Each structure stands twice: as C-alpha cells, then as structure tokens.
Amino acid sequence: MNQSRQSNRLIDETSPYLLQHARNPVDWYPWGDQALSKAQAEARPILVSIGYSACHWCHVMEHESFEDEQVAQYMNQHYVCIKVDREERPDLDKIYQTAHQLLTQRPGGWPLNVVISPFDHVPFFAGTYFPKQPRHGMPGFVEVLERITDYYQNHKDRLGEHGEAFKNAFAQIEADSKSRGSIDPDVLDRAFEQLTSQYDPVHGGFGAAPKFPHPTNLEVCLRHWARYRDKRSPDSKGLLIVRHTLQSMAEGGLYDQLGGGFCRYSVDDRWMIPHFEKMLYDNAQLLPLFADAWLASGDASFRDVAVATGSWVLRDMQSSEGGYYSTLDADSEGVEGKFYAWTTDELKDQLTEDEWSVAEIRFGLRGLPNFEGKWHLNVSTPLDVVAQRCGIDHERTKALLDSGREKLLQLRNQRQWPGRDEKVLTAWNGLMIAGMAHAGRILERDDFVRSAEQAFDFVRHTLWRKERLQATTKDGKTHLNAYLDDYVFMVHAALELVQARWRDGDLEFAIALTDIILQHFVDDRYGGFYFTSDDHEKLLYRHKPTQDDAMPSGNGVAALVLSRLGHVLGEPKYLRAAEKTLSALSASLKNYPSAHGALLLAAEEYLYPPEIVILRGEKSALKDATRMYQQGYAPRRIVVTIPSSASSLPGILKERAIRAPMTAYVCSGHQCSDPIVSLQELRSHLEQTTVDPIG
C-alpha cells in the first residue's frame, strides 16, 4: 500500500479491514447516508464490496485491483463505491450473501462484490473474487464492471423487476417461519442420520474439501450418543464420529501444533493444509467441545488440546483491558502461511539431535515438504510408535517433543507476525466467554474462568450503553447497534459463567439482555427472532436466522438460553418464548434437520428438560458437591453453586434457602426433589438418576 497516497473516507473508521483500504485510489465510502444519498442524487449504481481483515482473497483483490490507478479511475467514474467489514456489519453481509445465492444459484464468500440500485438497494449483480486480468476462465474485473455499467445504462427500466423478484424471493424464504408446528423427537434422530451420511469415515469431519470443523454438528453427534448410551444396545456411532473427527483435526495442520488454536478450514480432505487465518469464533466453539470430548471419552489428548487452545487465547487473543480480539491473518509479509511454515534446515538447526529424531518421526518430516516447498507441521506417527522407533521410553519421548516444540515456538515468535484484527466484537466475545468458562469449569482451570470474567466485564462496561448493547469497539470508539447474536451469545456466556463461578450481577445482566431480546427482536406475530432490532436501520430485508453457518444461529441459541434461563429462574415467560420460537421454526428444522445444529440443541432440551441443580451454602462445604457433579458428560445438566454470601438472587433462586452447610435443590422440568442436605444423600440421589439417556 502506498502510505503517501491521499486517504479516502475510510480513514476515520475503526475496522482494520476498512483501514486497510483507506489509502486505495478508489474513492471508498463506508456504508451510510453520505454514500447512499450521493448515489441516489447522481443516479449512479453502488458497488458494495464486503470482506474482512483476515481474508486472503480480499487482500489479493485489493493488491490487484483496488490499489491500481486505472481500475480505481473506472470505479470512481461509474460507481459510488462502499467498503463493508462483514464482521462489523453482518446484517448487510447476510442480506447480500443471500442475494448472491439467489442471483448465481451458488454459495457466496469473500470478497463479496455486489452492485445495487441507488434507489432501493436491490442488487442486480453479485460475484466474489475477480482477477484484474482475465485468467483461469474468469473475466477481468474492469471487464466485469464495463458489462455492468452497460447493463445499468441501457436497462434501468428493468431494475424495478429485480426489486419485485427479490421481494418475492425473500418472502419465500420467510414462509417457513410463518407456519407453526410441533417438535417431535424423531427430528433429532433424522438429523443424526443425515450427519452420519455426510460423515467422512476415512479422514473424519463432514463432506469433502474444503473441510470445515462444524463444531455444532459434532455436539449434536455427542449428545446423540449421550441420549442412548445406557440402552441395552447402546449407540456408539455418535461418539465414534466425534472422536475420529477431533483426533484428525488435532493431529492435522488445521491445529497449530506449536502454539495451539485452530485455523478456519482445511483446503484438503485430510486436514493437512489449512487456510491459515485463525478466527476467534471457531476456537470459541472448539475449545469447549474438546473439553466435553475428554469428559465423554476419557481421552487425555482432547484435554491437552483444550488446554493448549485456551492458553493460546490467553496469550495471543485477549487485550489488556479484557476483551478478546477478533482474528489472526492468514498472511504475513504478503504470503499466506509464511509464519507457520518451516524448511528442513530451520528445524534441524534449532533442535538437538535427539529432539530432531523425535520430531522427524512424529511430524513425518521425510520426503517432499507438504506446503509450497516447506513443512507445515502435522502429526503422522503416534507417540508410542515414535518412542519404539527411537528406542526410548514414552516419558522421554514426550519430554523431547515438548522441548523441541517450545524452541520452535520461541523462534517462530521472532518472525514477522500475521496481522491481528484487534477490534472487539460483542457476539464473538460472548462465544469465547462461554467457551472459556465452560472449559475452565471442566478442566479446573481457574485462569480460563478469570479470563472469561474479565472479558464479560469488559463487554458490560464498554459495550453496554444506555441500556443497550453496541456491536463493536476499537481504540476507544464503541458503535453500531447490536444484533441478535450479540445479545443471545452474551446471555449464553452469562449462563456458563454462573456455572463456573457465581458472581453477583452476572445473572441479572443476562435477564436484562433477555428482556431486550423479547422487546426489540421478537416476531410477535409468528414467533422467533429477527437478526436486527425493531429500531435498527431499515434495510432491504429483515433476516430471521434459522440455519447455522460458521456460528450457531441466533434463533437456535435464543431458544436454548430462553429455555435454560426459564428453568433456572422458574420464569414461565422465557419458557413460552423458547417454545414459540421452536414452533415457529419447526418447518425449517424438519425440512433439513442437520443444518440447524443450534436449534436441535434447543429442541432436545425442550423435549427432554434439563436437570437443574442449585447448590447453596458455605464455599468450603460446596466444593465437594460441585466437583461431584462435574464428573462425566451430562450436557443437559445445569449446576449453579451459590455461596451464602450471595445477595439479591433473582427469580425462584431467592426461595432456595440454606438449611445446612450444603443444601442442594435438584429439579427436572417442573418437578423438584426435597432439599438435600448431606453429601452422602446427594451422591445417592445422583447415582439413582441420570439426566442423559432416554427410553
């Protein structure tokens, strides 16, 4: 980028992605009244280009086209050009990704380039990456723009037809949420059958390359196993799918073998070579999943991955103020993956002879390198086999591997780092707070729980303004009206935090957020929730998310947290709202169950209500009871430990009186046991009841 070039209107933005384009010769505008009004007044089409800071092909298109004077001149002459960060404006991204699919009949991606009418903002062209010059069967970008310009100038009369067609298409999308229905248990089994058919029995995961982690689908499989595990013919397929997939991901290049944490996706079937960007939201979902898999399977390697991933979050992704950063770029020094790749000489020079002997076998460092002439580390040999081949014991092998990895990590840290997007997004922080709190509770890592509390407090103190959430903050600027995901993910975070460690005020904040969801996001007529609030900027379409994408759907998480909060507090209005949401979206869920992971989790807890355990008393007396309930995988059990020092308990919790040093209240659905006041009695009760299996 030419730093001496005069800046455009993006220079005052907080988004690192927009700032990357602030010195392009393109006369970029951020989305807003200034650009939209200019386009309407001049009757010029609007080019909306959407991406994010860690997007490799966004960088490529910028360098090829948006930094080119001739390309920029054409864009500036014929279009009003708007740059959008899809992470700050997921509302716009969801609308125009849907439009891309309607126009092209194929999925979109980033960069997303759409041309929209200046009058009603309806798109009449959509595409993703275009090279500057024609190649690989793709037209050049200026050639594409010339065709669009010609169409716009000669077919303005047809733009109205586009508008009507899009209104009809969006109405059809909405139709599924306007027919209420019931939720039947068979939808859970059909979803599992679909996932089983999509499962790759050779390499794990679902489908072919490019291969994404799909953590919610894996949670659905794990819960399916949990529901049936004590039957006479227990189903083990769900656990097999989860174990195989997580092991394959953790041993592949998707996982950072030195620093912990996962990349976005793998470009191959075997999880070997990733797209190297690291996203907060992927790791926020995989971290608790690996912790749960350790509980379910007893496989210590899953615990190790969870610990390493949480440690990476603490080390590389949390700001000193407490909030979690958004992403690490795929590129460094303009080259994708350069930060993570090694030559054989680099590895040998850094390691001792014994360390190299272990690393060479463990990571398969023989023959041709696996990534553009260099090595990207993948596990190829089990540790026991490495020990056998090296003629040393297991502990010595592990020690040599650990010391070698630490040396390589220290050397790697001296390289030029990939860019880090340091904006703090409320929704993504909600996911990571929940993940860190959940994993911290299971792994007994107090540092993970403290990290989650710090991030939660940061969101509450920085992004909670005038009794409403804001979506993002960076460099002291907090802005953008929050979306459904921001609210429901933060409620989810609060519910995980109060299970990890009680703090006065956390549950009250969850209640305040939930009441805003019911006031400003709900579809009063049909049920379910819109992605934007009723006082949000009016856009082309008000989206109601049902299916998961890279993150769980807002409606799925809304139904889940409303159900859980309703059961914990004994609050019928939350339970009714959860039921109405599931009823409203039942048609979409039934049409393609496996695409609705978050809704499936909510449906399961609607059909089989969670067990709620409230523990009251002195901290020292509660410790053993709390630990007892942490043993084993029980996803439909919610345990809240409230010390005697707690004050102002909300809902039915204030009725849970302390009758002994340890008092337990155990409820399932609307049925509760008598108060339990001894550890022995509680253990006996736990042994006689099981929250997961059915039938």
VEXMIBA-509580 format. One line per 10 residues: number of its first residue (from 1); their letters; for each residue x, y, z of C-alpha. Coordinates in nm, 2 decimals, padded with zeros to 4 digits. Example, Ala and Ser with C-alpha at 12.3 -4.5 7.8 and 13.67 -1.06 7.14 Angstrom:
REM residues 2
1) AS) 01.23,-00.45,00.78; 01.37,-00.11,00.71
This chain:
REM residues 695
1) MNQSRQSNRL) 00.00,00.00,00.00; 00.12,00.35,-00.09; 00.13,00.52,00.25; 00.19,00.86,00.09; -00.13,00.85,-00.11; -00.41,01.07,00.00; -00.66,00.88,00.21; -01.02,00.83,00.13; -01.33,00.84,00.36; -01.24,00.51,00.53
11) IDETSPYLLQ) -00.95,00.68,00.72; -01.18,00.76,01.02; -01.32,00.41,01.06; -01.22,00.17,01.34; -01.24,-00.15,01.14; -00.89,-00.28,01.05; -01.03,-00.41,00.72; -01.17,-00.07,00.62; -00.84,00.10,00.73; -00.65,-00.14,00.50
21) HARNPVDWYP) -00.83,00.02,00.21; -00.81,00.38,00.34; -00.53,00.48,00.10; -00.66,00.30,-00.20; -00.71,00.53,-00.50; -01.07,00.40,-00.50; -01.30,00.67,-00.35; -01.43,00.43,-00.09; -01.71,00.53,00.14; -01.83,00.34,00.45
31) WGDQALSKAQ) -02.19,00.22,00.44; -02.40,00.52,00.55; -02.62,00.81,00.45; -02.34,01.01,00.28; -02.27,00.74,00.02; -02.63,00.63,-00.02; -02.76,00.98,-00.07; -02.48,01.06,-00.32; -02.57,00.76,-00.53; -02.94,00.84,-00.53
41) AEARPILVSI) -02.88,01.21,-00.62; -02.65,01.12,-00.91; -02.84,00.81,-01.01; -02.52,00.61,-01.00; -02.51,00.24,-00.92; -02.35,00.14,-00.59; -02.06,-00.11,-00.58; -02.07,-00.28,-00.24; -01.75,-00.47,-00.16; -01.76,-00.69,00.15
51) GYSACHWCHV) -01.48,-00.86,00.32; -01.28,-00.89,00.65; -00.92,-00.83,00.76; -00.80,-01.19,00.77; -00.94,-01.28,00.43; -00.66,-01.39,00.19; -00.85,-01.33,-00.13; -00.97,-00.99,-00.01; -00.60,-00.90,00.02; -00.53,-01.04,-00.33
61) MEHESFEDEQ) -00.81,-00.84,-00.49; -00.71,-00.52,-00.31; -00.35,-00.55,-00.44; -00.45,-00.64,-00.79; -00.74,-00.41,-00.85; -00.82,-00.16,-00.57; -00.46,-00.03,-00.55; -00.45,00.00,-00.93; -00.49,00.36,-01.05; -00.67,00.27,-01.38
71) VAQYMNQHYV) -00.91,00.03,-01.21; -00.98,00.28,-00.94; -01.04,00.56,-01.20; -01.31,00.35,-01.37; -01.47,00.26,-01.04; -01.48,00.62,-00.93; -01.62,00.74,-01.26; -01.91,00.50,-01.28; -01.99,00.39,-00.93; -02.03,00.50,-00.57
81) CIKVDREERP) -01.80,00.26,-00.40; -01.88,00.13,-00.05; -01.65,-00.09,00.16; -01.81,-00.31,00.43; -01.65,-00.51,00.71; -01.87,-00.82,00.73; -01.77,-00.87,01.09; -01.90,-00.53,01.19; -02.20,-00.54,00.96; -02.32,-00.90,00.95
91) DLDKIYQTAH) -02.67,-00.76,00.88; -02.55,-00.63,00.54; -02.34,-00.94,00.47; -02.63,-01.18,00.54; -02.86,-00.99,00.30; -02.62,-00.97,00.01; -02.48,-01.32,00.06; -02.84,-01.44,00.02; -02.88,-01.22,-00.28; -02.56,-01.37,-00.44
101) QLLTQRPGGW) -02.70,-01.71,-00.39; -03.04,-01.61,-00.55; -02.86,-01.44,-00.85; -02.60,-01.70,-00.92; -02.75,-02.02,-00.77; -02.43,-02.10,-00.58; -02.29,-02.01,-00.24; -02.10,-01.68,-00.20; -01.79,-01.60,00.00; -01.54,-01.32,00.05
111) PLNVVISPFD) -01.46,-01.08,-00.10; -01.83,-01.04,-00.20; -01.89,-00.77,-00.47; -02.25,-00.67,-00.54; -02.38,-00.39,-00.75; -02.71,-00.24,-00.62; -02.96,00.01,-00.73; -02.92,00.36,-00.59; -03.29,00.38,-00.53; -03.40,00.07,-00.34
121) HVPFFAGTYF) -03.06,-00.10,-00.28; -03.17,-00.42,-00.47; -02.87,-00.60,-00.62; -02.87,-00.67,-00.99; -02.52,-00.82,-01.00; -02.32,-01.03,-00.75; -01.99,-01.21,-00.76; -01.69,-01.28,-00.54; -01.32,-01.26,-00.63; -01.23,-01.13,-00.98
131) PKQPRHGMPG) -00.87,-01.10,-01.10; -00.76,-00.78,-01.26; -00.68,-00.95,-01.59; -00.88,-01.25,-01.73; -00.74,-01.59,-01.62; -00.85,-01.94,-01.53; -01.17,-01.89,-01.71; -01.26,-01.58,-01.50; -01.31,-01.24,-01.67; -01.11,-00.94,-01.56
141) FVEVLERITD) -01.26,-00.71,-01.30; -01.27,-00.40,-01.53; -01.43,-00.61,-01.80; -01.70,-00.72,-01.55; -01.76,-00.36,-01.44; -01.79,-00.24,-01.80; -02.06,-00.50,-01.87; -02.25,-00.40,-01.55; -02.22,-00.03,-01.65; -02.36,-00.10,-01.99
151) YYQNHKDRLG) -02.65,-00.30,-01.85; -02.73,-00.03,-01.60; -02.73,00.25,-01.86; -02.94,00.05,-02.11; -03.18,-00.14,-01.88; -03.27,00.09,-01.60; -03.63,00.02,-01.67; -03.58,-00.34,-01.56; -03.44,-00.26,-01.22; -03.79,-00.25,-01.08
161) EHGEAFKNAF) -03.84,-00.60,-01.20; -03.54,-00.70,-01.00; -03.68,-00.54,-00.69; -04.01,-00.73,-00.72; -03.83,-01.06,-00.78; -03.62,-01.01,-00.47; -03.91,-00.92,-00.26; -04.08,-01.24,-00.37; -03.77,-01.45,-00.31; -03.72,-01.31,00.04
171) AQIEADSKSR) -04.09,-01.36,00.11; -04.05,-01.73,00.01; -03.75,-01.76,00.25; -03.97,-01.62,00.53; -04.26,-01.86,00.45; -04.11,-02.14,00.66; -04.13,-01.93,00.98; -04.49,-01.84,00.93; -04.64,-02.19,00.98; -04.62,-02.31,01.33
181) GSIDPDVLDR) -04.58,-02.68,01.41; -04.47,-02.92,01.68; -04.13,-03.05,01.76; -04.11,-03.43,01.76; -03.83,-03.65,01.89; -03.77,-03.81,01.55; -03.62,-03.48,01.42; -03.32,-03.54,01.65; -03.27,-03.89,01.51; -03.32,-03.78,01.15
191) AFEQLTSQYD) -03.06,-03.51,01.20; -02.81,-03.77,01.33; -02.89,-03.99,01.03; -02.81,-03.71,00.79; -02.49,-03.63,00.97; -02.39,-03.99,00.96; -02.44,-04.00,00.58; -02.23,-03.68,00.55; -01.95,-03.82,00.77; -01.61,-03.90,00.62
201) PVHGGFGAAP) -01.52,-04.23,00.77; -01.16,-04.21,00.63; -01.05,-03.86,00.75; -01.33,-03.75,00.98; -01.55,-03.45,00.95; -01.84,-03.39,00.72; -01.82,-03.37,00.34; -01.52,-03.32,00.12; -01.26,-03.04,00.08; -01.26,-02.76,00.17
211) KFPHPTNLEV) -01.32,-02.91,00.51; -01.47,-02.70,00.80; -01.48,-02.81,01.16; -01.87,-02.78,01.21; -01.85,-02.79,01.59; -02.22,-02.77,01.65; -02.28,-03.07,01.43; -02.02,-03.26,01.64; -02.20,-03.15,01.95; -02.52,-03.29,01.81
221) CLRHWARYRD) -02.35,-03.62,01.75; -02.20,-03.63,02.10; -02.54,-03.56,02.25; -02.70,-03.83,02.04; -02.45,-04.08,02.19; -02.53,-03.94,02.54; -02.90,-03.99,02.50; -02.87,-04.36,02.41; -02.56,-04.47,02.58; -02.72,-04.67,02.87
231) KRSPDSKGLL) -02.97,-04.86,02.65; -02.93,-05.23,02.61; -02.78,-05.18,02.26; -02.60,-04.85,02.31; -02.53,-04.64,02.01; -02.16,-04.56,01.98; -02.16,-04.41,01.64; -02.20,-04.06,01.77; -01.90,-04.08,01.99; -01.70,-04.25,01.72
241) IVRHTLQSMA) -01.77,-03.97,01.48; -01.67,-03.71,01.74; -01.36,-03.89,01.85; -01.24,-03.96,01.50; -01.30,-03.61,01.37; -01.15,-03.43,01.67; -00.84,-03.65,01.66; -00.80,-03.60,01.29; -00.83,-03.22,01.33; -00.60,-03.21,01.63
251) EGGLYDQLGG) -00.33,-03.41,01.45; -00.36,-03.22,01.12; -00.24,-02.88,01.01; -00.58,-02.73,01.09; -00.45,-02.73,01.45; -00.14,-02.52,01.54; 00.10,-02.79,01.66; 00.32,-02.54,01.83; 00.11,-02.26,01.96; -00.24,-02.41,02.00
261) GFCRYSVDDR) -00.56,-02.30,01.84; -00.73,-02.38,01.51; -00.73,-02.23,01.17; -01.05,-02.16,00.97; -01.07,-02.46,00.75; -00.86,-02.72,00.56; -00.81,-02.70,00.18; -00.77,-03.08,00.16; -00.97,-03.38,00.29; -00.70,-03.48,00.54
271) WMIPHFEKML) -00.69,-03.16,00.75; -00.33,-03.12,00.64; -00.31,-02.77,00.49; -00.54,-02.50,00.63; -00.65,-02.16,00.52; -00.42,-02.01,00.78; -00.64,-01.74,00.93; -00.74,-01.80,01.30; -01.09,-01.68,01.39; -01.20,-01.62,01.75
281) YDNAQLLPLF) -01.54,-01.78,01.68; -01.40,-02.11,01.56; -01.18,-02.16,01.86; -01.46,-02.04,02.09; -01.67,-02.34,01.98; -01.39,-02.60,01.95; -01.24,-02.53,02.30; -01.55,-02.64,02.50; -01.61,-02.93,02.25; -01.27,-03.07,02.31
291) ADAWLASGDA) -01.32,-03.04,02.69; -01.66,-03.22,02.66; -01.50,-03.49,02.44; -01.24,-03.55,02.71; -01.52,-03.59,02.97; -01.72,-03.83,02.74; -01.43,-04.04,02.62; -01.16,-04.01,02.88; -00.90,-03.94,02.60; -00.64,-03.72,02.76
301) SFRDVAVATG) -00.52,-03.59,02.42; -00.85,-03.40,02.40; -00.78,-03.24,02.73; -00.43,-03.14,02.61; -00.58,-02.97,02.30; -00.84,-02.78,02.51; -00.57,-02.66,02.75; -00.34,-02.55,02.46; -00.62,-02.37,02.28; -00.73,-02.19,02.59
311) SWVLRDMQSS) -00.37,-02.10,02.66; -00.34,-01.96,02.31; -00.65,-01.74,02.37; -00.49,-01.60,02.69; -00.15,-01.55,02.53; -00.24,-01.41,02.19; -00.61,-01.31,02.17; -00.70,-01.12,02.49; -00.64,-00.75,02.53; -00.50,-00.60,02.85
321) EGGYYSTLDA) -00.85,-00.44,02.90; -01.01,-00.78,02.90; -01.19,-00.81,02.56; -01.10,-01.08,02.31; -00.95,-00.98,01.97; -01.12,-01.10,01.65; -00.87,-01.27,01.42; -00.52,-01.35,01.32; -00.45,-01.30,00.95; -00.37,-01.59,00.71
331) DSEGVEGKFY) -00.08,-01.38,00.56; 00.24,-01.24,00.69; 00.48,-01.04,00.47; 00.22,-01.07,00.20; 00.25,-01.46,00.19; -00.02,-01.69,00.31; 00.11,-01.93,00.58; 00.46,-01.80,00.58; 00.45,-01.75,00.96; 00.38,-02.12,01.02
341) AWTTDELKDQ) 00.60,-02.30,00.76; 00.95,-02.44,00.81; 01.24,-02.56,00.60; 01.41,-02.88,00.70; 01.73,-02.68,00.77; 01.55,-02.44,01.00; 01.41,-02.73,01.20; 01.74,-02.92,01.22; 01.94,-02.60,01.32; 01.70,-02.53,01.61
351) LTEDEWSVAE) 01.67,-02.88,01.76; 01.92,-03.10,01.92; 01.99,-03.44,01.76; 01.76,-03.62,02.00; 01.48,-03.36,01.95; 01.51,-03.38,01.58; 01.50,-03.76,01.58; 01.17,-03.75,01.77; 01.02,-03.46,01.57; 01.12,-03.61,01.23
361) IRFGLRGLPN) 00.91,-03.93,01.30; 00.63,-03.75,01.49; 00.57,-03.50,01.22; 00.67,-03.71,00.92; 00.95,-03.48,00.81; 01.08,-03.70,00.53; 01.05,-03.68,00.16; 00.90,-03.38,-00.01; 00.77,-03.10,00.21; 00.39,-03.06,00.22
371) FEGKWHLNVS) 00.34,-02.69,00.17; 00.50,-02.49,-00.11; 00.85,-02.63,-00.06; 00.83,-02.61,00.32; 00.68,-02.81,00.61; 00.36,-02.72,00.78; 00.36,-02.95,01.09; 00.11,-03.24,01.10; 00.12,-03.54,01.33; 00.19,-03.85,01.13
381) TPLDVVAQRC) 00.30,-04.11,01.40; 00.15,-04.19,01.74; 00.38,-04.10,02.03; 00.42,-04.47,02.15; 00.54,-04.57,01.80; 00.78,-04.27,01.80; 00.92,-04.40,02.13; 00.95,-04.75,02.00; 01.14,-04.64,01.68; 01.37,-04.41,01.88
391) GIDHERTKAL) 01.44,-04.68,02.14; 01.34,-04.46,02.44; 01.05,-04.47,02.68; 00.73,-04.27,02.64; 00.81,-04.01,02.90; 01.15,-03.93,02.75; 00.99,-03.91,02.40; 00.72,-03.67,02.52; 00.98,-03.46,02.70; 01.20,-03.43,02.39
401) LDSGREKLLQ) 00.89,-03.34,02.18; 00.78,-03.08,02.43; 01.12,-02.92,02.45; 01.16,-02.91,02.07; 00.82,-02.76,02.02; 00.89,-02.49,02.28; 01.22,-02.40,02.09; 01.04,-02.38,01.76; 00.76,-02.17,01.91; 01.01,-01.92,02.05
411) LRNQRQWPGR) 01.18,-01.90,01.72; 00.85,-01.86,01.54; 00.75,-01.57,01.77; 01.06,-01.38,01.64; 00.92,-01.38,01.29; 00.70,-01.11,01.14; 00.36,-01.19,01.28; 00.04,-01.21,01.08; -00.18,-00.91,01.13; -00.42,-00.92,01.42
421) DEKVLTAWNG) -00.76,-00.76,01.40; -00.79,-00.60,01.74; -01.15,-00.49,01.72; -01.36,-00.64,01.99; -01.69,-00.78,01.87; -01.96,-00.84,02.13; -02.10,-01.16,01.97; -01.77,-01.33,01.92; -01.67,-01.23,02.27; -01.99,-01.39,02.40
431) LMIAGMAHAG) -01.90,-01.71,02.23; -01.54,-01.71,02.37; -01.65,-01.61,02.72; -01.89,-01.91,02.72; -01.62,-02.14,02.58; -01.35,-02.03,02.83; -01.59,-02.05,03.12; -01.72,-02.40,03.02; -01.37,-02.54,02.96; -01.23,-02.37,03.27
441) RILERDDFVR) -01.50,-02.54,03.48; -01.45,-02.88,03.33; -01.07,-02.87,03.32; -01.05,-02.69,03.66; -00.85,-02.41,03.51; -00.91,-02.10,03.72; -00.71,-01.89,03.48; -00.96,-01.97,03.20; -01.26,-01.87,03.42; -01.08,-01.55,03.53
451) SAEQAFDFVR) -01.02,-01.47,03.16; -01.39,-01.52,03.08; -01.49,-01.29,03.37; -01.25,-01.02,03.25; -01.40,-01.03,02.90; -01.75,-01.04,03.04; -01.68,-00.73,03.25; -01.52,-00.56,02.95; -01.83,-00.61,02.74; -02.06,-00.49,03.02
461) HTLWRKERLQ) -01.86,-00.18,03.10; -01.76,-00.08,02.74; -02.02,-00.21,02.50; -02.33,-00.17,02.72; -02.45,00.19,02.66; -02.78,00.34,02.77; -02.93,00.00,02.85; -02.84,-00.14,02.50; -02.55,-00.33,02.36; -02.32,-00.20,02.09
471) ATTKDGKTHL) -02.17,-00.44,01.84; -01.80,-00.34,01.83; -01.53,-00.14,01.99; -01.17,-00.05,01.90; -00.94,00.23,02.00; -01.19,00.38,02.24; -01.47,00.40,01.97; -01.77,00.19,02.05; -02.05,00.19,01.80; -02.31,00.01,01.58
481) NAYLDDYVFM) -02.64,-00.11,01.71; -02.60,-00.47,01.83; -02.76,-00.77,01.66; -02.95,-01.07,01.78; -02.62,-01.27,01.80; -02.47,-01.01,02.03; -02.75,-01.05,02.28; -02.81,-01.42,02.28; -02.44,-01.51,02.28; -02.38,-01.29,02.58
491) VHAALELVQA) -02.68,-01.45,02.76; -02.52,-01.79,02.69; -02.19,-01.65,02.82; -02.36,-01.54,03.15; -02.52,-01.88,03.20; -02.18,-02.06,03.15; -02.01,-01.81,03.39; -02.26,-01.86,03.67; -02.20,-02.24,03.64; -01.82,-02.18,03.65
501) RWRDGDLEFA) -01.83,-01.94,03.95; -02.11,-01.74,04.10; -02.07,-01.36,04.09; -02.35,-01.12,04.20; -02.48,-00.93,03.90; -02.40,-01.17,03.62; -02.74,-01.34,03.61; -02.91,-01.00,03.64; -02.73,-00.88,03.34; -02.84,-01.19,03.15
511) IALTDIILQH) -03.20,-01.11,03.25; -03.17,-00.75,03.13; -03.03,-00.87,02.79; -03.30,-01.13,02.76; -03.58,-00.88,02.82; -03.43,-00.66,02.54; -03.44,-00.96,02.30; -03.81,-01.01,02.38; -03.88,-00.64,02.34; -03.69,-00.55,02.03
521) FVDDRYGGFY) -03.61,-00.86,01.83; -03.91,-01.08,01.86; -04.16,-01.16,01.58; -04.47,-01.10,01.78; -04.70,-01.25,01.52; -04.53,-01.57,01.42; -04.25,-01.63,01.68; -03.88,-01.64,01.66; -03.64,-01.35,01.64; -03.51,-01.12,01.37
531) FTSDDHEKLL) -03.14,-01.06,01.33; -03.18,-00.68,01.37; -03.38,-00.49,01.63; -03.70,-00.31,01.56; -03.52,00.03,01.58; -03.23,-00.08,01.35; -03.16,00.10,01.02; -03.42,-00.01,00.77; -03.25,-00.24,00.52; -03.36,-00.43,00.21
541) YRHKPTQDDA) -03.46,-00.74,00.41; -03.51,-00.82,00.79; -03.34,-01.15,00.82; -03.46,-01.42,01.06; -03.17,-01.67,01.10; -03.25,-02.04,01.14; -02.96,-02.24,01.00; -02.61,-02.24,01.14; -02.32,-02.11,00.94; -01.97,-02.06,01.08
551) MPSGNGVAAL) -02.15,-01.97,01.41; -02.47,-02.12,01.56; -02.79,-01.95,01.45; -02.91,-01.67,01.67; -03.26,-01.82,01.69; -03.12,-02.16,01.79; -02.91,-02.00,02.07; -03.21,-01.78,02.17; -03.44,-02.08,02.21; -03.17,-02.26,02.41
561) VLSRLGHVLG) -03.09,-01.98,02.65; -03.45,-01.88,02.70; -03.52,-02.24,02.80; -03.23,-02.26,03.03; -03.29,-01.93,03.19; -03.66,-02.01,03.23; -03.58,-02.33,03.41; -03.31,-02.18,03.63; -03.53,-01.89,03.74; -03.86,-02.06,03.72
571) EPKYLRAAEK) -03.98,-01.79,03.48; -04.27,-01.91,03.25; -04.24,-01.62,03.00; -03.89,-01.73,02.90; -04.01,-02.09,02.86; -04.31,-01.98,02.65; -04.08,-01.77,02.43; -03.85,-02.07,02.37; -04.14,-02.29,02.28; -04.29,-02.03,02.05
581) TLSALSASLK) -03.95,-02.00,01.87; -03.92,-02.37,01.82; -04.28,-02.39,01.70; -04.23,-02.10,01.45; -03.91,-02.26,01.30; -04.02,-02.62,01.31; -04.09,-02.63,00.94; -03.74,-02.52,00.86; -03.60,-02.76,01.11; -03.79,-03.05,00.98
591) NYPSAHGALL) -03.70,-02.98,00.61; -03.33,-03.02,00.67; -03.26,-03.11,01.04; -02.88,-03.14,01.02; -02.84,-02.78,00.90; -02.99,-02.65,01.23; -02.75,-02.76,01.49; -02.82,-02.49,01.75; -03.20,-02.54,01.70; -03.15,-02.91,01.75
601) LAAEEYLYPP) -02.98,-02.85,02.09; -03.27,-02.63,02.19; -03.52,-02.88,02.07; -03.36,-03.16,02.27; -03.38,-02.96,02.59; -03.75,-02.87,02.51; -03.83,-03.24,02.46; -03.61,-03.36,02.75; -03.59,-03.08,03.00; -03.26,-03.02,03.17
611) EIVILRGEKS) -03.18,-03.12,03.52; -03.13,-02.80,03.73; -02.91,-02.84,04.04; -02.89,-02.54,04.27; -02.62,-02.57,04.55; -02.63,-02.33,04.84; -02.41,-02.29,05.15; -02.06,-02.22,05.25; -01.79,-02.22,04.99; -01.58,-02.49,05.16
621) ALKDATRMYQ) -01.89,-02.72,05.21; -01.99,-02.67,04.84; -01.66,-02.77,04.69; -01.70,-03.15,04.70; -02.07,-03.13,04.59; -01.97,-02.92,04.29; -01.69,-03.14,04.19; -01.91,-03.45,04.21; -02.15,-03.30,03.96; -01.86,-03.22,03.72
631) QGYAPRRIVV) -01.78,-03.58,03.67; -01.89,-03.73,03.33; -02.05,-03.58,03.03; -02.41,-03.46,03.11; -02.49,-03.18,02.86; -02.85,-03.14,02.99; -02.74,-03.08,03.35; -02.71,-02.72,03.48; -02.53,-02.68,03.81; -02.53,-02.34,03.98
641) TIPSSASSLP) -02.33,-02.31,04.30; -02.43,-02.01,04.50; -02.23,-01.92,04.82; -02.41,-01.79,05.13; -02.25,-01.45,05.07; -02.45,-01.40,04.75; -02.71,-01.13,04.76; -03.02,-01.02,04.56; -03.09,-01.36,04.40; -03.33,-01.33,04.10
651) GILKERAIRA) -03.64,-01.54,04.03; -03.70,-01.86,04.22; -03.34,-01.87,04.34; -03.43,-01.65,04.63; -03.65,-01.93,04.76; -03.36,-02.17,04.76; -03.28,-02.12,05.13; -02.97,-02.25,05.30; -03.07,-02.53,05.55; -02.73,-02.68,05.62
661) PMTAYVCSGH) -02.36,-02.61,05.53; -02.45,-02.76,05.20; -02.81,-02.76,05.06; -02.90,-02.89,04.72; -03.22,-02.84,04.52; -03.25,-03.07,04.22; -03.52,-03.02,03.96; -03.61,-03.17,03.63; -03.87,-02.98,03.43; -04.13,-02.87,03.68
671) QCSDPIVSLQ) -04.06,-03.15,03.94; -03.81,-03.09,04.22; -03.68,-03.31,04.49; -03.69,-03.22,04.86; -03.39,-03.02,04.97; -03.08,-03.24,05.01; -02.86,-03.15,05.30; -02.58,-03.41,05.31; -02.31,-03.51,05.06; -02.39,-03.88,05.10
681) ELRSHLEQTT) -02.76,-03.82,05.03; -02.67,-03.61,04.73; -02.43,-03.88,04.60; -02.71,-04.14,04.64; -02.95,-03.92,04.45; -02.70,-03.87,04.17; -02.64,-04.24,04.14; -03.01,-04.31,04.11; -03.09,-04.06,03.85; -02.93,-04.00,03.51
691) VDPIG) -03.00,-03.69,03.30; -02.90,-03.81,02.96; -03.02,-04.15,02.85; -03.38,-04.18,02.74; -03.62,-04.46,02.67
